[in-house]
Amino acid sequence: MSENQISNFLTISLVVLVSVFFVLLVVLLVLMFREKNQNKPKHTGNNNTPEDNKNVKKDIEYTKNSIFSFMEFDKIEDNMIIRKNGKQYIMVIECQGVNYDLMSGLEKNSVEEGFLQFLNTLRYPIQLYIQTRTVNLGSSINRYKTRINSIRNEYTRKQMEYNAMVNSESEYTAREINNAKFELVKAQNLYEYGLDIVNNTEKMNLNKNILKKHYYVVLSYVPEENTNTGYDEEEIKNMAFSDLYTRAQALISSLGVCDVAGKVLDSEELAELLYIAYNRDESETYQLDTALRAGVDELYSTAKNVLDKRMEEINAEIRAQANIKANDAAVEAMMNQDRARRVKQREERMDQLIDEMAKNLLDENEQILGEDVVEEAKKIVSQKKTK
């Protein structure tokens, strides 16, 4: 091949390569332009810039249905938990445990045989559920304090009655006064014992490590065979309750063989069980009854103003402290009145007491003065009137 042919071939190859390069460049530019148009926001008539549109966040709307789907159950009704739009019904049995370690060998064998019998009698699936709760003694402390206040009022009343009986010496016998004193001492001991219980219980409540385990057996009913037979929702619910209740009673009887007592949870207890399961931390200090009284199950609350609630608390505290102060003042006033009455009585009987003391002094010195002198002196004391 000559030099001219080689140069022509190279020239043609160079032209082809340059043409391919320009074609690829044009294709690349077209693709970039299309991608840019796709990412460009559409014009909606607003004057917002693309930078402003980037900062706009879409509001997430939380509906009632989304909350119920999260809770995984529809409602609690007729001592049952209803799930999956009425396609599953659940009944729960609470069991009281037994102290297996403290039993004798014969008792342990009896419990084991009873549990084996319970397992052999099962004809339907069950679920064992254990829930650990922190023992909250707040409600017990409030009940104790209410009871202590009534005991204190009773103790104050008996103290006033006893003081009144002592002051009126002629109306009551010594036996009646002794009985009243016995009742007063008994009421005082009961009041002091109650205060000691409240103080110890409050100290115990500060310990958050006091735990208690609750044992449950969960029964489930799925009315699949009854959904296509023309039964309405109410009839299916009644059949589910009848079937679950029959199973629960049979299961409780079987557990009774191994000394395990059980009971079916009612609707309120089921609500408490689910409340603690979903609110593990809050349930330690904010129990279900407190939450219901606060109205957390309502869509909105109509709570009183904070200052009004504070004013009511202050008024209640003033009334309680005034009641205690009035009782103490009444007791002190009766005691002061009793002292004043005794002083007045002693002052009125001063002449008589002087004569009696003079005669007692003569009797004490009878051996020195002689019996005749003492008798004569007593007559003189009786005849003379002291000023």
C-alpha positions in Angstrom: 0.0 0.0 0.0 1.4 3.4 -1.0 1.7 6.4 1.3 -1.2 8.2 -0.3 -3.6 5.3 0.4 -2.4 5.1 4.1 -3.0 8.9 4.6 -6.5 8.7 3.0 -7.4 5.8 5.3 -6.3 7.6 8.4 -8.2 10.8 7.3 -11.4 8.8 6.8 -11.0 7.1 10.2 -10.4 10.4 12.0 -13.5 11.9 10.4 -15.6 8.9 11.5 -14.3 9.1 15.1 -15.0 12.8 15.3 -18.6 12.3 13.9 -19.3 9.5 16.5 -17.9 11.8 19.3 -20.3 14.6 18.3 -23.2 12.2 18.1 -22.6 10.9 21.6 -22.2 14.4 22.9 -25.6 15.4 21.5 -27.2 12.3 23.0 -25.7 13.1 26.4 -26.9 16.7 26.3 -30.5 15.5 25.4 -30.6 13.1 28.4 -29.4 15.7 30.8 -32.0 18.2 29.6 -34.8 15.6 30.1 -33.7 14.8 33.6 -33.6 18.4 34.5 -37.2 18.9 33.3 -38.4 15.9 35.3 -36.9 17.2 38.5 -38.2 20.8 38.0 -41.3 21.5 40.2 -44.5 22.2 38.5 -45.9 25.8 38.4 -49.0 26.0 40.6 -49.6 29.7 40.4 -47.7 30.5 43.6 -44.8 32.8 43.8 -42.7 30.4 45.9 -39.2 29.7 44.7 -37.9 26.1 44.4 -35.9 26.8 47.5 -39.1 27.6 49.4 -40.8 24.5 48.1 -38.0 22.4 49.4 -38.6 23.7 52.9 -42.4 22.9 52.8 -43.2 19.7 54.8 -46.2 17.7 54.3 -48.4 17.5 57.4 -49.1 14.0 58.7 -52.6 13.4 59.8 -53.2 11.0 62.7 -56.6 9.5 62.7 -58.6 7.4 65.1 -58.2 4.4 62.8 -54.4 4.6 62.7 -54.3 4.5 66.6 -56.6 1.5 66.8 -54.5 -0.3 64.2 -51.4 0.4 66.3 -53.1 -0.9 69.5 -54.0 -4.2 67.7 -57.4 -4.6 69.3 -60.7 -3.0 68.5 -62.5 -2.7 71.9 -63.2 -4.4 75.3 -66.7 -5.6 75.8 -68.5 -8.3 77.9 -65.2 -9.3 79.6 -63.6 -10.0 76.2 -61.0 -8.3 74.0 -62.3 -8.0 70.4 -59.7 -8.0 67.6 -59.6 -7.9 63.8 -63.1 -6.4 63.4 -64.8 -9.1 65.3 -62.8 -12.0 63.8 -61.1 -12.9 67.1 -62.4 -12.8 70.7 -60.0 -13.2 73.7 -60.8 -14.0 77.3 -58.1 -13.9 80.0 -57.9 -15.9 83.3 -55.8 -14.6 86.2 -54.1 -17.4 88.2 -52.8 -17.3 91.7 -49.4 -19.0 92.0 -48.4 -21.5 94.7 -45.2 -21.6 96.7 -43.8 -24.8 95.3 -40.5 -24.6 97.1 -42.1 -24.7 100.6 -44.2 -27.8 99.8 -43.3 -31.3 101.0 -42.4 -34.1 98.5 -45.9 -35.5 98.6 -47.5 -32.1 97.9 -45.1 -31.5 95.0 -46.0 -34.8 93.4 -49.7 -33.9 93.8 -49.2 -30.5 92.1 -47.2 -32.1 89.3 -49.8 -34.8 88.7 -52.5 -32.2 88.7 -50.6 -30.0 86.1 -50.1 -33.1 83.9 -53.8 -33.8 84.1 -54.5 -30.1 83.2 -52.3 -30.4 80.1 -53.8 -33.7 79.0 -57.3 -32.2 79.2 -56.5 -29.3 76.8 -58.4 -29.5 73.5 -57.8 -26.0 72.3 -54.7 -23.7 72.1 -53.9 -21.4 75.1 -51.3 -18.8 75.8 -49.4 -18.3 79.1 -48.7 -14.7 79.9 -46.6 -13.3 82.8 -46.7 -9.6 83.6 -44.3 -8.0 86.1 -45.7 -4.9 87.9 -44.1 -2.5 90.3 -46.1 -2.5 93.6 -47.7 1.0 94.0 -48.9 1.6 97.6 -50.3 5.1 96.9 -54.0 4.1 96.9 -53.4 2.1 100.1 -51.7 5.0 101.8 -54.6 7.3 100.9 -57.1 4.9 102.3 -55.0 4.6 105.5 -54.9 8.3 105.9 -58.7 8.6 105.5 -59.1 5.9 108.1 -56.6 7.6 110.4 -58.6 10.9 110.2 -61.8 9.2 111.3 -59.9 7.4 114.2 -58.5 10.8 115.3 -61.9 12.3 115.3 -63.3 9.4 117.3 -60.3 9.7 119.8 -61.0 13.4 120.2 -64.7 12.8 120.9 -64.0 10.1 123.5 -61.4 12.4 125.2 -64.0 15.2 125.4 -66.6 12.7 126.8 -64.2 11.4 129.4 -63.3 15.0 130.5 -67.0 15.8 130.9 -67.6 12.7 133.0 -64.7 13.5 135.2 -65.9 17.1 135.8 -69.4 16.0 136.7 -68.5 13.8 139.8 -72.0 13.3 141.0 -73.6 12.1 137.7 -71.4 9.1 136.9 -70.1 6.2 139.0 -66.5 5.2 139.3 -67.1 2.2 137.2 -68.5 4.3 134.3 -65.6 6.6 134.5 -63.1 3.7 134.4 -64.9 2.2 131.4 -64.7 5.6 129.6 -61.0 5.8 130.5 -60.4 2.3 129.1 -62.2 3.2 125.8 -60.1 6.4 125.6 -56.8 4.6 126.1 -57.9 2.0 123.5 -58.7 4.7 121.0 -55.4 6.4 121.6 -53.4 3.2 121.1 -55.3 2.6 117.9 -54.6 6.1 116.6 -50.9 5.8 117.4 -50.7 2.3 115.8 -52.4 3.7 112.6 -49.9 6.6 112.4 -47.0 4.1 112.7 -48.5 2.0 109.8 -48.9 5.0 107.5 -45.3 6.1 108.2 -43.9 2.7 107.5 -46.0 2.2 104.4 -44.9 5.6 103.0 -41.2 4.6 103.5 -41.8 1.3 101.8 -43.5 3.0 98.9 -40.3 4.9 98.2 -38.6 1.6 97.2 -39.2 1.1 93.5 -37.7 -2.4 93.6 -40.8 -4.1 95.0 -42.1 -6.2 92.2 -45.0 -8.6 91.8 -45.7 -11.1 89.1 -49.2 -11.7 87.7 -49.9 -14.9 85.8 -52.5 -15.2 83.1 -53.9 -17.8 80.8 -55.2 -16.4 77.5 -58.0 -18.1 75.6 -58.8 -17.2 72.0 -62.0 -17.8 69.9 -62.1 -17.4 66.1 -65.6 -17.7 64.7 -64.5 -18.7 61.2 -67.1 -21.4 60.8 -69.9 -19.0 61.8 -69.1 -16.1 59.5 -70.9 -17.4 56.5 -74.0 -18.9 58.1 -76.1 -15.8 58.3 -75.3 -14.8 61.9 -75.1 -11.1 62.7 -72.4 -9.5 64.8 -74.4 -9.7 68.1 -75.1 -13.4 67.7 -71.5 -14.1 66.9 -70.4 -12.2 70.0 -72.8 -14.1 72.2 -71.6 -17.4 70.8 -68.0 -16.4 71.4 -68.7 -15.4 75.0 -70.6 -18.6 75.7 -67.8 -20.7 74.2 -65.0 -18.8 75.9 -66.7 -18.8 79.3 -67.3 -22.5 79.1 -63.6 -23.1 78.3 -62.5 -20.8 81.0 -64.6 -22.5 83.7 -63.3 -25.9 82.6 -59.8 -24.6 82.7 -60.2 -23.1 86.1 -61.5 -26.4 87.4 -58.5 -28.2 85.9 -56.1 -25.8 87.5 -57.8 -26.3 90.9 -56.6 -29.8 90.9 -53.0 -28.5 91.3 -54.0 -25.9 93.9 -53.9 -23.0 91.5 -56.9 -20.7 91.9 -58.1 -18.7 88.9 -60.8 -16.2 87.9 -62.0 -14.6 84.7 -61.0 -10.9 84.3 -63.8 -8.5 83.8 -63.7 -5.6 81.4 -62.1 -3.1 83.8 -59.4 -5.6 84.7 -58.7 -6.3 81.0 -58.3 -2.6 80.4 -55.8 -2.4 83.3 -53.9 -5.4 81.9 -53.6 -3.7 78.4 -52.9 -0.3 79.9 -49.9 -1.6 81.9 -48.7 -3.7 78.8 -48.7 -0.5 76.6 -47.6 1.9 79.3 -44.9 0.1 81.3 -43.1 3.1 82.7 -46.1 5.5 83.2 -48.2 2.8 85.0 -45.8 2.8 88.0 -46.9 6.3 89.0 -50.0 6.9 86.9 -52.5 4.1 87.4 -55.5 3.3 85.3 -58.1 4.7 87.7 -56.2 7.9 88.0 -56.0 8.2 84.2 -59.7 7.6 83.8 -60.5 10.2 86.3 -58.3 12.6 84.5 -60.3 12.0 81.3 -57.4 10.7 79.1 -59.9 8.4 77.3 -61.8 11.5 76.0 -61.1 13.3 72.8 -60.7 16.6 74.7 -60.7 17.6 78.3 -62.6 20.3 80.1 -60.3 20.7 83.0 -60.6 23.5 85.5 -58.3 26.5 85.5 -55.0 25.8 87.3 -55.6 28.7 89.8 -59.1 27.4 90.5 -57.8 24.0 91.3 -55.1 25.4 93.5 -57.7 27.5 95.3 -59.8 24.4 96.0 -56.7 22.5 97.3 -55.9 25.5 99.6 -59.4 25.6 100.9 -59.5 21.9 101.6 -56.1 22.2 103.4 -57.4 25.2 105.4 -60.5 23.2 106.4 -58.6 20.2 107.5 -56.1 22.2 109.5 -58.9 24.2 111.1 -60.7 21.1 112.1 -57.6 19.7 113.8 -56.9 23.0 115.5 -60.5 23.4 116.7 -60.4 19.9 118.2 -57.1 20.6 120.0 -58.4 24.0 121.2 -61.6 22.4 122.5 -59.7 19.8 124.5 -57.4 22.4 125.9 -60.3 24.7 126.8 -62.1 21.9 128.6 -58.9 21.1 130.5 -58.5 24.7 131.5 -62.2 24.9 132.5 -61.7 21.8 134.6 -58.7 23.4 136.4 -60.7 26.6 137.0 -63.6 24.7 138.4 -61.4 22.7 140.8 -59.8 25.9 142.0 -63.2 27.5 142.6 -64.5 24.5 144.4 -61.5 24.3 146.6 -61.7 28.0 147.4 -65.4 27.7 148.4 -64.6 24.7 150.7 -61.6 26.4 152.2 -63.1 26.7 155.7 -64.2 23.1 155.7 -60.8 21.9 154.4 -59.0 23.9 157.2 -61.2 22.3 159.9 -60.5 18.8 158.4 -56.8 19.4 158.2 -56.7 20.7 161.7 -58.5 17.6 163.0 -56.1 15.4 161.0 -53.1 17.2 162.6 -54.7 16.5 166.1 -55.1 12.8 165.2 -51.5 12.6 164.1 -50.3 14.0 167.5 -52.7 12.0 169.6 -49.9 10.0 171.4 -48.3 13.2 172.5 -51.3 15.2 173.5 -53.5 12.4 174.8 -56.8 11.2 173.7 -58.9 13.5 176.0 -57.0 16.6 174.8 -57.5 15.6 171.2 -61.2 15.1 171.6 -61.7 18.4 173.4 -59.6 20.2 170.7 -61.7 18.7 168.0 -64.8 20.1 169.6 -63.3 23.5 169.9 -62.3 23.4 166.2 -65.8 22.4 165.3 -67.3 25.2 167.4 -65.1 28.0 166.1 -65.6 29.5 162.7 -62.4 30.4 160.9 -62.2 33.6 159.0 
